[in-house]
Amino acid sequence: MKHTAGLLIWMCLVAVPSGIHAFPSNAHRHKGEDDPSFSSSIGLSLSAPLKPTAHFVSAGLGVDYSAGYNFTRRHALVGEFMWNWLFPTDEALQPLRVALQSRNVDAHGNLFAATANYKFELRGKLLGFYLIGGGGWYYRNASITKEIPTGTSITCQPVWLWWGYSCSSGITTTSLTIAQASSGAFGANGGVGFTIRVGEAPYRWYVEPRYHYAPSKNIVTQLLTITVGFRY
């Protein structure tokens, strides 16, 4: 967990200055201008899962990258890629540990999303505010460090569905040992953002709370992300 968090923070710290130096000619052309035709951003996200997802994973970290076209100063179309690392709760790990009669069981998950979004922005010389929303493909996976032995008799609980098992007649089906499960579905998102200009236009820091929903198989994916990043 600590290594993953450190990696995500390092990626953002490297990417932000790289992004600034990647467009020197563009910055020169738009010196003092806050209306570029194209813009992009990169940020570090903190995710807070909502029920029912919150029963199985706790707060996580992620990276968010977007690029878009500004039709006008207020209207834009934004393509976005999001990756969030999901950390399982003790509640989600306990049934695995009981079934294997071992506490040496760990797991993790990921949520990837590729979405297209509409953004409406009110931007002043220093401060700005925007609304953003859209939809796209959400892909979630979960993996455990140990497999459940074939034929193990386990009373069915919702947590087993999170790990990819199925239930029959009140018993978890373990005809196959599962170490990893995944689910993909079309989902939607919506949120608000706040910006503050830093240096020459159009460079800005932003803070953005966003709600995400996807009807993933077995367990619906719902979470709130708060992203802090750099837009240029």
CYANA upper distance limits for C-alpha pairs under 8 A (distance plus 0.5 A):
  1 MET  CA      5 ALA  CA      6.72
  1 MET  CA     87 PHE  CA      8.35
  2 LYS  CA      6 GLY  CA      6.63
  3 HIS  CA      7 LEU  CA      6.63
  4 THR  CA      8 LEU  CA      6.81
  5 ALA  CA      9 ILE  CA      6.81
  5 ALA  CA     61 LEU  CA      7.13
  6 GLY  CA     10 TRP  CA      6.57
  7 LEU  CA     11 MET  CA      6.64
  8 LEU  CA     12 CYS  CA      6.97
  8 LEU  CA     44 LEU  CA      7.81
  8 LEU  CA     61 LEU  CA      8.05
  8 LEU  CA     62 GLY  CA      7.24
  8 LEU  CA     63 VAL  CA      7.22
  9 ILE  CA     13 LEU  CA      6.74
  9 ILE  CA     44 LEU  CA      7.53
 10 TRP  CA     14 VAL  CA      6.64
 11 MET  CA     15 ALA  CA      6.47
 12 CYS  CA     16 VAL  CA      6.49
 12 CYS  CA     42 ILE  CA      7.68
 12 CYS  CA     43 GLY  CA      7.02
 12 CYS  CA     44 LEU  CA      7.03
 12 CYS  CA     63 VAL  CA      8.17
 13 LEU  CA     17 PRO  CA      7.63
 14 VAL  CA     18 SER  CA      6.81
 15 ALA  CA     19 GLY  CA      6.40
 15 ALA  CA     42 ILE  CA      8.03
 16 VAL  CA     20 ILE  CA      6.96
 16 VAL  CA     42 ILE  CA      7.59
 16 VAL  CA    230 PHE  CA      7.17
 17 PRO  CA     21 HIS  CA      6.91
 18 SER  CA     22 ALA  CA      6.46
 19 GLY  CA     23 PHE  CA      7.49
 19 GLY  CA    232 TYR  CA      8.45
 20 ILE  CA     24 PRO  CA      7.78
 20 ILE  CA    232 TYR  CA      8.13
 23 PHE  CA     27 ALA  CA      6.70
 24 PRO  CA     28 HIS  CA      6.74
 25 SER  CA     29 ARG  CA      6.77
 26 ASN  CA     30 HIS  CA      6.73
 27 ALA  CA     31 LYS  CA      6.30
 27 ALA  CA    201 ALA  CA      8.27
 27 ALA  CA    202 PRO  CA      8.31
 30 HIS  CA     34 ASP  CA      7.95
 30 HIS  CA     36 PRO  CA      7.69
 30 HIS  CA    201 ALA  CA      7.68
 30 HIS  CA    202 PRO  CA      8.12
 31 LYS  CA    200 GLU  CA      6.90
 31 LYS  CA    201 ALA  CA      6.75
 32 GLY  CA    200 GLU  CA      6.53
 32 GLY  CA    201 ALA  CA      5.72
 32 GLY  CA    202 PRO  CA      8.13
 33 GLU  CA    201 ALA  CA      6.06
 33 GLU  CA    202 PRO  CA      7.04
 34 ASP  CA    125 LYS  CA      8.23
 34 ASP  CA    201 ALA  CA      5.56
 34 ASP  CA    202 PRO  CA      5.20
 35 ASP  CA     72 THR  CA      8.33
 35 ASP  CA     73 ARG  CA      6.44
 35 ASP  CA    202 PRO  CA      7.63
 36 PRO  CA     70 ASN  CA      7.66
 36 PRO  CA    202 PRO  CA      7.64
 37 SER  CA     69 TYR  CA      6.36
 37 SER  CA     70 ASN  CA      5.54
 37 SER  CA     71 PHE  CA      7.58
 37 SER  CA     72 THR  CA      8.49
 38 PHE  CA     67 ALA  CA      7.95
 38 PHE  CA     68 GLY  CA      6.29
 38 PHE  CA     69 TYR  CA      5.19
 38 PHE  CA     70 ASN  CA      6.40
 39 SER  CA     67 ALA  CA      6.25
 39 SER  CA     68 GLY  CA      6.03
 39 SER  CA     69 TYR  CA      7.06
 39 SER  CA     70 ASN  CA      7.94
 39 SER  CA    231 ARG  CA      7.67
 39 SER  CA    232 TYR  CA      6.04
 40 SER  CA     65 TYR  CA      7.99
 40 SER  CA     66 SER  CA      5.85
 40 SER  CA     67 ALA  CA      4.53
 40 SER  CA     68 GLY  CA      6.73
 40 SER  CA    231 ARG  CA      6.29
 40 SER  CA    232 TYR  CA      6.10
 41 SER  CA     65 TYR  CA      6.20
 41 SER  CA     66 SER  CA      5.78
 41 SER  CA     67 ALA  CA      7.01
 41 SER  CA    229 GLY  CA      7.50
 41 SER  CA    230 PHE  CA      6.06
 41 SER  CA    231 ARG  CA      4.63
 41 SER  CA    232 TYR  CA      6.68
 42 ILE  CA     63 VAL  CA      7.92
 42 ILE  CA     64 ASP  CA      6.15
 42 ILE  CA     65 TYR  CA      4.99
 42 ILE  CA     66 SER  CA      7.08
 42 ILE  CA    229 GLY  CA      6.05
 42 ILE  CA    230 PHE  CA      6.18
 42 ILE  CA    231 ARG  CA      7.19
 43 GLY  CA     63 VAL  CA      6.39
 43 GLY  CA     64 ASP  CA      5.71
 43 GLY  CA     65 TYR  CA      7.10
 43 GLY  CA    227 THR  CA      6.42
 43 GLY  CA    228 VAL  CA      5.80
 43 GLY  CA    229 GLY  CA      4.14
 43 GLY  CA    230 PHE  CA      6.72
 44 LEU  CA     61 LEU  CA      7.92
 44 LEU  CA     62 GLY  CA      6.42
 44 LEU  CA     63 VAL  CA      5.34
 44 LEU  CA     64 ASP  CA      6.85
 44 LEU  CA    227 THR  CA      6.02
 44 LEU  CA    228 VAL  CA      6.06
 44 LEU  CA    229 GLY  CA      6.61
 45 SER  CA     61 LEU  CA      6.14
 45 SER  CA     62 GLY  CA      5.29
 45 SER  CA     63 VAL  CA      6.18
 45 SER  CA     64 ASP  CA      7.28
 45 SER  CA     84 ASN  CA      8.12
 45 SER  CA    225 THR  CA      6.63
 45 SER  CA    226 ILE  CA      5.97
 45 SER  CA    227 THR  CA      4.64
 45 SER  CA    228 VAL  CA      6.95
 46 LEU  CA     59 ALA  CA      7.52
 46 LEU  CA     60 GLY  CA      6.32
 46 LEU  CA     61 LEU  CA      5.28
 46 LEU  CA     62 GLY  CA      6.86
 46 LEU  CA    225 THR  CA      6.07
 46 LEU  CA    226 ILE  CA      5.80
 46 LEU  CA    227 THR  CA      6.88
 47 SER  CA     59 ALA  CA      5.89
 47 SER  CA     60 GLY  CA      5.53
 47 SER  CA     61 LEU  CA      6.53
 47 SER  CA     62 GLY  CA      7.88
 47 SER  CA     84 ASN  CA      7.78
 47 SER  CA    223 LEU  CA      7.09
 47 SER  CA    224 LEU  CA      6.16
 47 SER  CA    225 THR  CA      4.76
 47 SER  CA    226 ILE  CA      6.91
 48 ALA  CA     54 ALA  CA      8.38
 48 ALA  CA     58 SER  CA      7.41
 48 ALA  CA     59 ALA  CA      5.27
 48 ALA  CA     60 GLY  CA      7.35
 48 ALA  CA    223 LEU  CA      6.13
 48 ALA  CA    224 LEU  CA      5.60
 48 ALA  CA    225 THR  CA      6.65
 49 PRO  CA     53 THR  CA      6.22
 49 PRO  CA     54 ALA  CA      5.30
 49 PRO  CA     57 VAL  CA      7.43
 49 PRO  CA     58 SER  CA      6.99
 49 PRO  CA     59 ALA  CA      6.94
 49 PRO  CA    222 GLN  CA      6.56
 49 PRO  CA    223 LEU  CA      4.49
 49 PRO  CA    224 LEU  CA      6.56
 50 LEU  CA     54 ALA  CA      5.40
 50 LEU  CA    222 GLN  CA      5.83
 50 LEU  CA    223 LEU  CA      5.48
 50 LEU  CA    224 LEU  CA      7.56
 51 LYS  CA     55 HIS  CA      6.94
 51 LYS  CA    222 GLN  CA      7.29
 52 PRO  CA     56 PHE  CA      8.27
 52 PRO  CA    219 ILE  CA      7.49
 52 PRO  CA    220 VAL  CA      7.16
 52 PRO  CA    221 THR  CA      7.97
 52 PRO  CA    222 GLN  CA      7.76
 53 THR  CA     57 VAL  CA      6.89
 53 THR  CA    219 ILE  CA      7.48
 53 THR  CA    220 VAL  CA      7.17
 53 THR  CA    221 THR  CA      6.20
 53 THR  CA    222 GLN  CA      6.46
 53 THR  CA    223 LEU  CA      7.87
 54 ALA  CA     58 SER  CA      6.69
 55 HIS  CA     89 THR  CA      7.86
 55 HIS  CA     91 GLU  CA      7.69
 55 HIS  CA     92 ALA  CA      7.70
 56 PHE  CA     88 PRO  CA      6.19
 56 PHE  CA     89 THR  CA      6.02
 56 PHE  CA     91 GLU  CA      7.24
 56 PHE  CA     92 ALA  CA      5.48
 56 PHE  CA    159 VAL  CA      7.42
 56 PHE  CA    162 TRP  CA      7.90
 57 VAL  CA     86 LEU  CA      6.57
 57 VAL  CA     87 PHE  CA      5.82
 57 VAL  CA     88 PRO  CA      4.62
 57 VAL  CA     89 THR  CA      5.51
 57 VAL  CA     92 ALA  CA      7.93
 58 SER  CA     86 LEU  CA      7.45
 58 SER  CA     87 PHE  CA      6.11
 58 SER  CA     88 PRO  CA      6.52
 58 SER  CA     89 THR  CA      6.17
 59 ALA  CA     86 LEU  CA      7.63
 59 ALA  CA     87 PHE  CA      7.38
 60 GLY  CA     84 ASN  CA      7.15
 60 GLY  CA     85 TRP  CA      6.08
 60 GLY  CA     86 LEU  CA      5.62
 60 GLY  CA     87 PHE  CA      6.53
 61 LEU  CA     84 ASN  CA      6.11
 61 LEU  CA     85 TRP  CA      5.97
 61 LEU  CA     86 LEU  CA      7.83
 62 GLY  CA     82 MET  CA      7.78
 62 GLY  CA     83 TRP  CA      5.78
 62 GLY  CA     84 ASN  CA      4.42
 62 GLY  CA     85 TRP  CA      6.28
 63 VAL  CA     82 MET  CA      6.49
 63 VAL  CA     83 TRP  CA      5.91
 63 VAL  CA     84 ASN  CA      7.06
 64 ASP  CA     80 GLU  CA      7.83
 64 ASP  CA     81 PHE  CA      6.45
 64 ASP  CA     82 MET  CA      5.01
 64 ASP  CA     83 TRP  CA      6.96
 64 ASP  CA    227 THR  CA      8.12
 65 TYR  CA     80 GLU  CA      6.30
 65 TYR  CA     81 PHE  CA      5.88
 65 TYR  CA     82 MET  CA      6.99
 66 SER  CA     78 VAL  CA      7.06
 66 SER  CA     79 GLY  CA      6.07
 66 SER  CA     80 GLU  CA      4.66
 66 SER  CA     81 PHE  CA      6.74
 67 ALA  CA     78 VAL  CA      6.21
 67 ALA  CA     79 GLY  CA      5.99
 67 ALA  CA     80 GLU  CA      7.03
 68 GLY  CA     76 ALA  CA      7.29
 68 GLY  CA     77 LEU  CA      5.98
 68 GLY  CA     78 VAL  CA      4.53
 68 GLY  CA     79 GLY  CA      6.31
 69 TYR  CA     76 ALA  CA      6.11
 69 TYR  CA     77 LEU  CA      5.99
 69 TYR  CA     78 VAL  CA      7.04
 70 ASN  CA     74 ARG  CA      8.23
 70 ASN  CA     75 HIS  CA      6.55
 70 ASN  CA     76 ALA  CA      4.71
 70 ASN  CA     77 LEU  CA      7.08
 71 PHE  CA     75 HIS  CA      6.08
 71 PHE  CA     76 ALA  CA      5.95
 71 PHE  CA     77 LEU  CA      8.22
 72 THR  CA     76 ALA  CA      7.45
 73 ARG  CA    121 GLU  CA      7.80
 73 ARG  CA    122 LEU  CA      8.42
 73 ARG  CA    123 ARG  CA      8.32
 74 ARG  CA    119 LYS  CA      8.25
 74 ARG  CA    120 PHE  CA      5.81
 74 ARG  CA    121 GLU  CA      5.11
 74 ARG  CA    122 LEU  CA      6.57
 74 ARG  CA    123 ARG  CA      8.25
 75 HIS  CA    118 TYR  CA      7.99
 75 HIS  CA    119 LYS  CA      6.40
 75 HIS  CA    120 PHE  CA      5.48
 75 HIS  CA    121 GLU  CA      7.05
 76 ALA  CA    118 TYR  CA      6.45
 76 ALA  CA    119 LYS  CA      5.64
 76 ALA  CA    120 PHE  CA      7.18
 77 LEU  CA    116 ALA  CA      7.74
 77 LEU  CA    117 ASN  CA      6.34
 77 LEU  CA    118 TYR  CA      5.33
 77 LEU  CA    119 LYS  CA      6.75
 78 VAL  CA    116 ALA  CA      6.30
 78 VAL  CA    117 ASN  CA      5.54
 78 VAL  CA    118 TYR  CA      6.68
 78 VAL  CA    119 LYS  CA      7.58
 79 GLY  CA    114 ALA  CA      8.04
 79 GLY  CA    115 THR  CA      6.40
 79 GLY  CA    116 ALA  CA      5.10
 79 GLY  CA    117 ASN  CA      6.77
 80 GLU  CA    113 ALA  CA      8.37
 80 GLU  CA    114 ALA  CA      6.24
 80 GLU  CA    115 THR  CA      5.79
 80 GLU  CA    116 ALA  CA      6.83
 80 GLU  CA    117 ASN  CA      8.11
 81 PHE  CA    112 PHE  CA      7.95
 81 PHE  CA    113 ALA  CA      6.18
 81 PHE  CA    114 ALA  CA      5.13
 81 PHE  CA    115 THR  CA      7.09
 82 MET  CA    111 LEU  CA      8.35
 82 MET  CA    112 PHE  CA      6.12
 82 MET  CA    113 ALA  CA      5.56
 82 MET  CA    114 ALA  CA      7.07
 83 TRP  CA    110 ASN  CA      7.59
 83 TRP  CA    111 LEU  CA      6.22
 83 TRP  CA    112 PHE  CA      5.10
 83 TRP  CA    113 ALA  CA      7.11
 84 ASN  CA    110 ASN  CA      6.22
 84 ASN  CA    111 LEU  CA      5.59
 84 ASN  CA    112 PHE  CA      7.04
 85 TRP  CA    108 HIS  CA      8.15
 85 TRP  CA    109 GLY  CA      6.60
 85 TRP  CA    110 ASN  CA      5.22
 85 TRP  CA    111 LEU  CA      7.06
 86 LEU  CA    108 HIS  CA      6.64
 86 LEU  CA    109 GLY  CA      5.27
 86 LEU  CA    110 ASN  CA      5.88
 86 LEU  CA    111 LEU  CA      7.62
 87 PHE  CA    107 ALA  CA      8.17
 87 PHE  CA    108 HIS  CA      5.93
 87 PHE  CA    109 GLY  CA      6.95
 88 PRO  CA     92 ALA  CA      6.65
 88 PRO  CA     93 LEU  CA      7.39
 88 PRO  CA    107 ALA  CA      7.10
 88 PRO  CA    108 HIS  CA      6.52
 88 PRO  CA    109 GLY  CA      7.95
 89 THR  CA     93 LEU  CA      6.98
 90 ASP  CA     94 GLN  CA      6.35
 91 GLU  CA     95 PRO  CA      8.17
 92 ALA  CA     96 LEU  CA      8.26
 92 ALA  CA    159 VAL  CA      6.44
 93 LEU  CA     97 ARG  CA      6.84
 93 LEU  CA    105 VAL  CA      7.96
 93 LEU  CA    106 ASP  CA      7.69
 93 LEU  CA    107 ALA  CA      8.13
 94 GLN  CA     98 VAL  CA      6.67
 95 PRO  CA     99 ALA  CA      6.60
 95 PRO  CA    159 VAL  CA      8.36
 96 LEU  CA    100 LEU  CA      6.68
 96 LEU  CA    105 VAL  CA      7.76
 96 LEU  CA    148 ILE  CA      8.35
 97 ARG  CA    101 GLN  CA      6.10
 97 ARG  CA    102 SER  CA      5.61
 97 ARG  CA    103 ARG  CA      5.80
 97 ARG  CA    104 ASN  CA      7.91
 97 ARG  CA    105 VAL  CA      6.62
 98 VAL  CA    102 SER  CA      7.22
 98 VAL  CA    103 ARG  CA      8.45
 99 ALA  CA    148 ILE  CA      7.89
 99 ALA  CA    152 THR  CA      8.36
 99 ALA  CA    154 ILE  CA      7.88
100 LEU  CA    148 ILE  CA      7.30
105 VAL  CA    144 ILE  CA      7.78
105 VAL  CA    145 THR  CA      6.55
105 VAL  CA    146 LYS  CA      7.00
106 ASP  CA    144 ILE  CA      6.43
106 ASP  CA    145 THR  CA      6.06
106 ASP  CA    146 LYS  CA      8.40
107 ALA  CA    142 ALA  CA      7.79
107 ALA  CA    143 SER  CA      6.04
107 ALA  CA    144 ILE  CA      4.68
107 ALA  CA    145 THR  CA      6.40
108 HIS  CA    142 ALA  CA      6.30
108 HIS  CA    143 SER  CA      6.20
108 HIS  CA    144 ILE  CA      7.24
109 GLY  CA    140 ARG  CA      7.76
109 GLY  CA    141 ASN  CA      5.86
109 GLY  CA    142 ALA  CA      4.58
109 GLY  CA    143 SER  CA      6.71
110 ASN  CA    140 ARG  CA      6.17
110 ASN  CA    141 ASN  CA      5.92
110 ASN  CA    142 ALA  CA      7.13
111 LEU  CA    138 TYR  CA      7.55
111 LEU  CA    139 TYR  CA      6.25
111 LEU  CA    140 ARG  CA      4.95
111 LEU  CA    141 ASN  CA      7.18
112 PHE  CA    138 TYR  CA      6.27
112 PHE  CA    139 TYR  CA      5.60
112 PHE  CA    140 ARG  CA      6.83
113 ALA  CA    136 GLY  CA      7.52
113 ALA  CA    137 TRP  CA      6.11
113 ALA  CA    138 TYR  CA      4.92
113 ALA  CA    139 TYR  CA      6.73
114 ALA  CA    136 GLY  CA      6.21
114 ALA  CA    137 TRP  CA      5.97
114 ALA  CA    138 TYR  CA      7.26
115 THR  CA    134 GLY  CA      7.35
115 THR  CA    135 GLY  CA      5.67
115 THR  CA    136 GLY  CA      4.55
115 THR  CA    137 TRP  CA      6.85
116 ALA  CA    134 GLY  CA      6.24
116 ALA  CA    135 GLY  CA      6.32
116 ALA  CA    136 GLY  CA      6.71
117 ASN  CA    132 ILE  CA      7.03
117 ASN  CA    133 GLY  CA      5.69
117 ASN  CA    134 GLY  CA      4.57
117 ASN  CA    135 GLY  CA      7.01
118 TYR  CA    132 ILE  CA      6.16
118 TYR  CA    133 GLY  CA      6.11
118 TYR  CA    134 GLY  CA      6.61
119 LYS  CA    130 TYR  CA      7.22
119 LYS  CA    131 LEU  CA      6.16
119 LYS  CA    132 ILE  CA      4.87
119 LYS  CA    133 GLY  CA      7.25
120 PHE  CA    130 TYR  CA      5.96
120 PHE  CA    131 LEU  CA      5.74
120 PHE  CA    132 ILE  CA      6.97
121 GLU  CA    128 GLY  CA      7.81
121 GLU  CA    129 PHE  CA      6.34
121 GLU  CA    130 TYR  CA      4.54
121 GLU  CA    131 LEU  CA      6.92
122 LEU  CA    128 GLY  CA      6.20
122 LEU  CA    129 PHE  CA      5.80
122 LEU  CA    130 TYR  CA      6.47
123 ARG  CA    127 LEU  CA      6.85
123 ARG  CA    128 GLY  CA      4.58
123 ARG  CA    129 PHE  CA      6.71
123 ARG  CA    130 TYR  CA      8.43
124 GLY  CA    128 GLY  CA      6.01
125 LYS  CA    197 ARG  CA      7.71
126 LEU  CA    196 ILE  CA      6.06
126 LEU  CA    197 ARG  CA      5.52
127 LEU  CA    194 PHE  CA      7.98
127 LEU  CA    195 THR  CA      6.12
127 LEU  CA    196 ILE  CA      5.12
127 LEU  CA    197 ARG  CA      6.95
128 GLY  CA    194 PHE  CA      6.18
128 GLY  CA    195 THR  CA      5.29
128 GLY  CA    196 ILE  CA      6.83
129 PHE  CA    192 VAL  CA      7.95
129 PHE  CA    193 GLY  CA      6.17
129 PHE  CA    194 PHE  CA      5.15
129 PHE  CA    195 THR  CA      6.74
130 TYR  CA    192 VAL  CA      6.19
130 TYR  CA    193 GLY  CA      5.64
130 TYR  CA    194 PHE  CA      7.08
131 LEU  CA    190 GLY  CA      8.25
131 LEU  CA    191 GLY  CA      6.53
131 LEU  CA    192 VAL  CA      5.05
131 LEU  CA    193 GLY  CA      6.91
132 ILE  CA    190 GLY  CA      6.19
132 ILE  CA    191 GLY  CA      5.90
132 ILE  CA    192 VAL  CA      6.51
132 ILE  CA    193 GLY  CA      8.23
133 GLY  CA    188 ALA  CA      8.09
133 GLY  CA    189 ASN  CA      5.93
133 GLY  CA    190 GLY  CA      4.49
133 GLY  CA    191 GLY  CA      6.77
134 GLY  CA    188 ALA  CA      6.22
134 GLY  CA    189 ASN  CA      6.07
134 GLY  CA    190 GLY  CA      7.05
135 GLY  CA    186 PHE  CA      7.70
135 GLY  CA    187 GLY  CA      6.02
135 GLY  CA    188 ALA  CA      4.50
135 GLY  CA    189 ASN  CA      6.40
136 GLY  CA    186 PHE  CA      5.93
136 GLY  CA    187 GLY  CA      6.15
136 GLY  CA    188 ALA  CA      6.98
137 TRP  CA    184 GLY  CA      7.53
137 TRP  CA    185 ALA  CA      6.34
137 TRP  CA    186 PHE  CA      5.06
137 TRP  CA    187 GLY  CA      6.66
138 TYR  CA    184 GLY  CA      6.12
138 TYR  CA    185 ALA  CA      5.93
138 TYR  CA    186 PHE  CA      6.41
138 TYR  CA    187 GLY  CA      6.69
138 TYR  CA    214 ALA  CA      7.05
139 TYR  CA    182 SER  CA      7.78
139 TYR  CA    183 SER  CA      6.33
139 TYR  CA    184 GLY  CA      4.77
139 TYR  CA    185 ALA  CA      7.08
140 ARG  CA    182 SER  CA      6.07
140 ARG  CA    183 SER  CA      5.84
140 ARG  CA    184 GLY  CA      6.78
140 ARG  CA    216 SER  CA      8.29
141 ASN  CA    180 GLN  CA      7.67
141 ASN  CA    181 ALA  CA      6.06
141 ASN  CA    182 SER  CA      4.54
141 ASN  CA    183 SER  CA      6.85
142 ALA  CA    162 TRP  CA      8.23
142 ALA  CA    163 TRP  CA      6.76
142 ALA  CA    180 GLN  CA      6.15
142 ALA  CA    181 ALA  CA      5.88
142 ALA  CA    182 SER  CA      6.86
143 SER  CA    163 TRP  CA      7.66
143 SER  CA    179 ALA  CA      5.97
143 SER  CA    180 GLN  CA      4.56
143 SER  CA    181 ALA  CA      6.82
144 ILE  CA    179 ALA  CA      5.74
144 ILE  CA    180 GLN  CA      6.91
145 THR  CA    179 ALA  CA      7.34
146 LYS  CA    179 ALA  CA      6.95
147 GLU  CA    177 THR  CA      5.99
147 GLU  CA    178 ILE  CA      6.21
147 GLU  CA    179 ALA  CA      5.71
148 ILE  CA    152 THR  CA      7.71
148 ILE  CA    174 THR  CA      7.87
148 ILE  CA    177 THR  CA      5.89
148 ILE  CA    178 ILE  CA      7.29
148 ILE  CA    179 ALA  CA      8.46
149 PRO  CA    174 THR  CA      8.03
149 PRO  CA    177 THR  CA      6.60
150 THR  CA    174 THR  CA      6.01
150 THR  CA    175 SER  CA      5.91
150 THR  CA    176 LEU  CA      6.49
150 THR  CA    177 THR  CA      6.33
151 GLY  CA    174 THR  CA      6.10
151 GLY  CA    175 SER  CA      6.37
152 THR  CA    174 THR  CA      6.82
153 SER  CA    171 ILE  CA      7.34
153 SER  CA    172 THR  CA      7.46
153 SER  CA    174 THR  CA      8.20
154 ILE  CA    171 ILE  CA      6.19
154 ILE  CA    172 THR  CA      5.83
155 THR  CA    170 GLY  CA      6.64
155 THR  CA    171 ILE  CA      5.17
155 THR  CA    172 THR  CA      6.39
156 CYS  CA    160 TRP  CA      7.40
156 CYS  CA    167 CYS  CA      6.49
156 CYS  CA    170 GLY  CA      5.80
156 CYS  CA    171 ILE  CA      5.27
156 CYS  CA    172 THR  CA      5.25
157 GLN  CA    161 LEU  CA      7.99
157 GLN  CA    172 THR  CA      8.34
158 PRO  CA    162 TRP  CA      7.50
159 VAL  CA    163 TRP  CA      7.45
160 TRP  CA    164 GLY  CA      7.11
160 TRP  CA    165 TYR  CA      6.04
160 TRP  CA    166 SER  CA      7.85
160 TRP  CA    172 THR  CA      7.85
161 LEU  CA    165 TYR  CA      5.60
161 LEU  CA    166 SER  CA      6.53
161 LEU  CA    167 CYS  CA      8.43
161 LEU  CA    218 ASN  CA      6.39
161 LEU  CA    219 ILE  CA      7.58
162 TRP  CA    218 ASN  CA      7.33
162 TRP  CA    219 ILE  CA      6.70
163 TRP  CA    178 ILE  CA      8.44
163 TRP  CA    180 GLN  CA      7.64
163 TRP  CA    181 ALA  CA      6.46
164 GLY  CA    178 ILE  CA      7.71
164 GLY  CA    180 GLN  CA      7.79
164 GLY  CA    181 ALA  CA      5.39
164 GLY  CA    182 SER  CA      7.79
165 TYR  CA    172 THR  CA      7.22
165 TYR  CA    173 THR  CA      6.91
165 TYR  CA    174 THR  CA      7.61
165 TYR  CA    178 ILE  CA      7.90
166 SER  CA    172 THR  CA      6.40
166 SER  CA    173 THR  CA      5.94
166 SER  CA    174 THR  CA      8.49
167 CYS  CA    171 ILE  CA      6.02
167 CYS  CA    172 THR  CA      4.92
167 CYS  CA    173 THR  CA      5.84
168 SER  CA    172 THR  CA      6.85
168 SER  CA    173 THR  CA      6.87
183 SER  CA    216 SER  CA      6.37
183 SER  CA    217 LYS  CA      6.28
184 GLY  CA    216 SER  CA      6.64
184 GLY  CA    217 LYS  CA      8.02
185 ALA  CA    214 ALA  CA      6.65
185 ALA  CA    215 PRO  CA      6.70
185 ALA  CA    216 SER  CA      6.03
185 ALA  CA    217 LYS  CA      8.34
186 PHE  CA    214 ALA  CA      6.63
186 PHE  CA    215 PRO  CA      7.83
187 GLY  CA    212 HIS  CA      7.91
187 GLY  CA    213 TYR  CA      5.99
187 GLY  CA    214 ALA  CA      4.53
187 GLY  CA    215 PRO  CA      7.25
188 ALA  CA    212 HIS  CA      6.50
188 ALA  CA    213 TYR  CA      5.96
188 ALA  CA    214 ALA  CA      7.02
189 ASN  CA    210 ARG  CA      7.31
189 ASN  CA    211 TYR  CA      5.87
189 ASN  CA    212 HIS  CA      4.90
189 ASN  CA    213 TYR  CA      6.71
190 GLY  CA    210 ARG  CA      6.09
190 GLY  CA    211 TYR  CA      5.92
190 GLY  CA    212 HIS  CA      7.41
191 GLY  CA    208 GLU  CA      7.56
191 GLY  CA    209 PRO  CA      6.21
191 GLY  CA    210 ARG  CA      4.60
191 GLY  CA    211 TYR  CA      6.54
192 VAL  CA    208 GLU  CA      6.30
192 VAL  CA    209 PRO  CA      6.46
192 VAL  CA    210 ARG  CA      7.14
193 GLY  CA    206 TYR  CA      7.22
193 GLY  CA    207 VAL  CA      6.14
193 GLY  CA    208 GLU  CA      4.69
193 GLY  CA    209 PRO  CA      7.13
194 PHE  CA    206 TYR  CA      6.01
194 PHE  CA    207 VAL  CA      5.84
194 PHE  CA    208 GLU  CA      6.92
195 THR  CA    204 ARG  CA      6.62
195 THR  CA    205 TRP  CA      6.07
195 THR  CA    206 TYR  CA      4.79
195 THR  CA    207 VAL  CA      7.06
196 ILE  CA    204 ARG  CA      5.84
196 ILE  CA    205 TRP  CA      5.93
196 ILE  CA    206 TYR  CA      7.00
197 ARG  CA    201 ALA  CA      7.56
197 ARG  CA    202 PRO  CA      7.84
197 ARG  CA    203 TYR  CA      6.47
197 ARG  CA    204 ARG  CA      4.70
197 ARG  CA    205 TRP  CA      6.93
198 VAL  CA    203 TYR  CA      6.22
198 VAL  CA    204 ARG  CA      5.68
198 VAL  CA    205 TRP  CA      7.28
199 GLY  CA    203 TYR  CA      7.07
199 GLY  CA    204 ARG  CA      8.50
202 PRO  CA    231 ARG  CA      8.45
202 PRO  CA    232 TYR  CA      6.21
203 TYR  CA    230 PHE  CA      7.93
203 TYR  CA    231 ARG  CA      6.35
203 TYR  CA    232 TYR  CA      5.11
204 ARG  CA    230 PHE  CA      6.42
204 ARG  CA    231 ARG  CA      5.71
204 ARG  CA    232 TYR  CA      6.99
205 TRP  CA    228 VAL  CA      7.99
205 TRP  CA    229 GLY  CA      6.26
205 TRP  CA    230 PHE  CA      5.05
205 TRP  CA    231 ARG  CA      6.56
206 TYR  CA    227 THR  CA      8.35
206 TYR  CA    228 VAL  CA      6.28
206 TYR  CA    229 GLY  CA      5.94
206 TYR  CA    230 PHE  CA      6.60
206 TYR  CA    231 ARG  CA      7.48
207 VAL  CA    226 ILE  CA      7.58
207 VAL  CA    227 THR  CA      6.15
207 VAL  CA    228 VAL  CA      5.13
207 VAL  CA    229 GLY  CA      7.20
208 GLU  CA    225 THR  CA      8.38
208 GLU  CA    226 ILE  CA      6.00
208 GLU  CA    227 THR  CA      5.57
208 GLU  CA    228 VAL  CA      7.08
209 PRO  CA    224 LEU  CA      7.44
209 PRO  CA    225 THR  CA      6.11
209 PRO  CA    226 ILE  CA      4.79
209 PRO  CA    227 THR  CA      6.91
210 ARG  CA    224 LEU  CA      6.13
210 ARG  CA    225 THR  CA      5.71
210 ARG  CA    226 ILE  CA      6.88
211 TYR  CA    222 GLN  CA      8.08
211 TYR  CA    223 LEU  CA      6.54
211 TYR  CA    224 LEU  CA      5.08
211 TYR  CA    225 THR  CA      6.98
212 HIS  CA    221 THR  CA      8.22
212 HIS  CA    222 GLN  CA      6.18
212 HIS  CA    223 LEU  CA      5.95
212 HIS  CA    224 LEU  CA      6.75
212 HIS  CA    225 THR  CA      8.31
213 TYR  CA    220 VAL  CA      8.15
213 TYR  CA    221 THR  CA      6.18
213 TYR  CA    222 GLN  CA      5.19
213 TYR  CA    223 LEU  CA      7.39
214 ALA  CA    220 VAL  CA      6.70
214 ALA  CA    221 THR  CA      5.61
214 ALA  CA    222 GLN  CA      7.17
215 PRO  CA    219 ILE  CA      8.04
215 PRO  CA    220 VAL  CA      5.28
215 PRO  CA    221 THR  CA      6.75
216 SER  CA    220 VAL  CA      5.35
216 SER  CA    221 THR  CA      6.40
